[in-house]
Amino acid sequence: MEIKASMVKELRDKTGAGMMDAKKALVEAQGDMDKAAELLRQKGIASADKKMGRIAAEGVVATYVDAKVGAMVEVNCETDFVAKNETFKELANVVAKAVVEENPKDVEALNAVKLPDGTTVEEYVKAQIAKIGEKITIRRFVRYDDDNCVATYVHNGKIGVLLEVSGNECNDENKQIAKDICLHIASSAPEFVSREEIPADVIAEEKRIEMGKEDLAKKPENIREKIVEGRINKLMASRCLLEQPFVKNPDITVQQLIEGKMGVVKFERYTLGEGLEKRQDNFAEEVMSQISK
C-alpha cells in the first residue's frame, strides 16, 4: 500500500511522533492508522516525542576517559528529581562512553551512533524517555584525543571539567596533579589557560570600562593609564588558569604547581543548564507529579 504524505502528517499530528517514525509505523502497519499509532505507543516513540516541547534545564554533566581519550557531556531532563535517578545517570554515562568510542562530530551524529546492543543513541534515549516520563535531551559534548594525559572532575553532577595536559608521561603522580587542577577549574572558573589566549578586544573593552570609572575621573591622564594598567593586569591574571592561586594551596599558583612536570594544553568547564531557561516548579507539586506517574 502506498503511504501518502497526508497519512504521515495525520499520524504525526495524532501522536506527536517524528516524521520518519510515523512513516515507518505506517509502513509496518500497512497503512492502518490505529495500528500504526499503537505501534508508536508500544515503542515509546509517541509519548517520547510529545514530551519534546517541554523545558529541560536540569540533568547531569558526565565524563568518560579511556586511556588518552576523554569526553564530557551534558544531558538534560526536566526535574532535579529525575536528574538524581540512577537510570538517568547511567544514560548520561552511556552517552559519554559513546562519544569517546565513536568520535561523533556533533549531537546529530551522536544520536545516530549505534550502541553495543544495536540500537542507536537516539533510540536508547527515546526508550528512557518512555520509561522515566520526562523530556531528555543531549545538549552538548566535548572530546579530547590528542595523545596527551586527560583528566576529569564532576562536582555533584552540576559542574564538569575536562582537562588535557602535556608531559613526559601519564603516570599516577601526574594524573593526580591533573585531577587536582580539574578540581581547581571547577572551583575557580578560569576562562583561559594563559594570557596568550585572551583576545585583544577583551582587554581593550576592560580597559575602556576601567578608564571610565568615576574614581579616576579627576586624575591626570598619565596617572589614570598607570592605574588602569595595574587593574587590567590583576583582572586578566584572575581569569587565567596558570596565574590563579592553586585552590588547595593558595601560596602557589597553578603554574608553580605544574612547573617541570606538565603543561596545560586546554580545558573545558560545563555548568549544568547555563544559558537555559529553567522551569519554576513547586517542589511538592514535583514530587506529586512523579508519584502520579
N, C-alpha and C positions, 0 to 999 in steps of 0.2 A: 504493500500500500504506500502511496506517495504521501510523505509528511510535508504538508504545506507550511509556509512561514506563519500564516494566520493561526494554525494549530499550535505551533511552538509558542507564539505570543500569548495565546489564550491560556496555555498551561503555565507559562511563566507568570502571568498576572494572577492566576488562581493559587499558585503555590509559593511564589517568591523565589523559585529556583532560578539558576543562571540559564542563559540561552542554550548553551551546549548540553547542560544536564537535562534540560527539558526535551531537547531534540532526541537525545539518547533514550530517554524514558519512553517517548512516543514510538520510537523505532522498535524497542523491546516489547512494548505493549501492542504493537501492530496498529497504532492509531487510536486505541481505546483510551479516551481522555481520563476516565475514572481510574482505570488500571494503572495508567502512567502516573497519575497523582499518588496513587497508593505505593507504587514502586519508589517514588521520590521520598515519601514519608518513611518507608522501610529503610532506605539508605541514609536517612537523617539529613538529606540534602535540602529538602523543602524547609524544614524547621531551622536548619542552619542558616540558609540564605535570608530567611525572614528576619534574622537577628542582626544582619549586617548593617542595618541603618542606625543601630544604637551607638552610643558613645562608649568607647573602650579606652580608658586612660589609666586604668590600674594594670596590674600584671607583675612581671618579673624581668630582671636582667639576668641572663645565664651565660656561662662561659664553658669552653671545652678546649683542652690542649692535648695534642698528640705529638710527642717528640718536639720538633721545632715549628710546628704549625698550631696556631691558636685562633679561636673565634669568639666573638661576643655578640649576643642577640638580645633584642628587646621584643618580648611577646606581650601583647596587651589583652586584657579582659575588662569586664565592666565593673566588678566589685573587688575590694580587698579581700572579702570573704573567700572568693574563688581563687584569688592570687595565692592564698595560703594553702590551697588544696594540693595534696601530694600528686594527684593525677595531672593537674595543670603544670606543676613544677617539672614533672617528668616530660611533659610535652615540650617545654622550653629546652630541656637538656637534649632531647632527641633532635630538635631543630638545630641547636648549636653544633652537635656532632655531625649532622648532615652538611653544614656549612664547611666544616673542616675537611670532611672526606670528599665532597663533590665540587667544591670551589665554584658555586654559582655566581654569576656576575651581578645579579640584583634579586629583589624579593620575588619578582615574577618567575625568574629562572629557578629560584629556590623552591617555589611551590610545585614546580614540575619535576623536582628531583625524586627519584624512586628510592624508597626505604628498603631495608633487607627483606621485608615481607611482601614486597612487590607493589605496595600502594604508594602513591605519590604523597609528598608532604601536604599538598592541598587536601587530598582525600583523608589523610590522617587527621588534619586539623578539623575538617568538617565532621568527622566521626566523633571527635572530642566535644565539639560544639553541641552535637545532638545529645551526648552523654552528660555534659556538665550543665548545659542550659543557658549559656551566655555567649555573646559575640566574642570571638577570639581572632586577633589579627597579628601577623608577624610584621612589626613596624620597620625594623632596620637591623642590619648586622654589619660587622667589620671582621676582616680576616687577615692575619699576618702569616707569611710563608717565605721569608727572605733568608732562611737557613741561619737564623740567629736564635738566641735564647728568648723564649716567650714566657711571660708570667701573667697571671690574672688575679683579681681580687673582686669579690662581690660582697657588699655590705647589706645584709638583710633583704637581698633581692631588689633593692631600690637604687643602689649606686654600683656601677660596674666599671672596672678598669682593665684594659688590655694593653700590655707593655711589651715592647721589643727592645732588647739590649744587645750590644755587640761586646765581644770579649774573647779571651783566649779559649775558654771552654765553658760549657754549660754544666758546671759541677754543682754539688749540693750547696756550697757556700754562696756561689753566685746566684743560684736560684732563690736562696733565702733573702739575699740583698734585693734582688729584683722584686720579690714578693713584698718586702718592706716598702719599696718605692711605690708599688701599686697601692698599698695602704695609704701612703703619704698623698698620692694623687687623689684618691677618693676623699681624703680629709681636707686637703688644701686647695683643690680645684685649680691647678695651674692651667694656663691657656696655651703656652708654648713651651718647647723644650729649652730654648735659649734665645738670647737677644736677636740672633741672626734670623730667626723665623718671624719676628714681628714686622708686619708691613709698614712701610714708611708713612702711609696715610693714617695709620692708627696712632703713631707717635705724633704726627702733625696735628691731628684732631685733639689729642690730650693736651698738647702744648697750647693750642688755641683756647681751650677751656680754662687752663690754668692762668694764662695771660689775662683773661677777662675777669678773674676773681676780684672781689671788692677789696680784699686786704692788701692787694698790690697796686691799686689804682693810683695812689699818691706817691709811689716810689719812682725814682728815676729809671729810665728805660734800661740802662746797663745793669742796674741792681735787680730789676724785675727779671731780666734774662737769666742772671745767675741763680736767682731763687727758683725760677721755673725749671731750669736745667736740673737742679738738685731734686726737685719734686718729681720730675718726669723720670729721672734715674731711679729713684726709690719706687715709684709706681711700676715701672717696667720690670724691676727686679722681683716685685711681688707677684708678677704674672708669669714669670719664667721658672720652670721646674728646677733647673740646676742652681738657681740663685736663692731658692727658698730655704729657710731653716728646716732641717730634717725633723719631721714630726716626732720621732722617737728620741731625738737628741738635738734640741734647738741650738746647741752650742756650735754645731757644724751645719754647713749647707749640704744639699743633696750632691753637689759637685764634689765636695770634700769627701763625702761618704763613698763615692764610686771611684775616686782618683786611683789610677793604676790598676783597677780591677775590671772595669767595663765602661762602655759608653751608652748613653740613651739614644736610641735611633728614633723612636716615635712612640706615641701613646694615644689612646682614645679613652675618653671618660663619658659614660652614659649615666644620665639621671632619669629614672623612670618617669615617663609621662611629660617630660619637659616640652613645652610648646603645645601641649594638647589641652583641649577643654575638658574639665573634669565634671562629671555628673555629681550634683549635690544630693545625696540620699540621706534620709534619716536612718541611723543605724538599726533601730528597732524594726523599721519597715524592711530594711535589707535582710535582716535575719528571718523575718516572717515570709519574705518572698522566697528565700531559699527553702524554708520548711515546706511551703506550699508546693514546691517542685518535687 
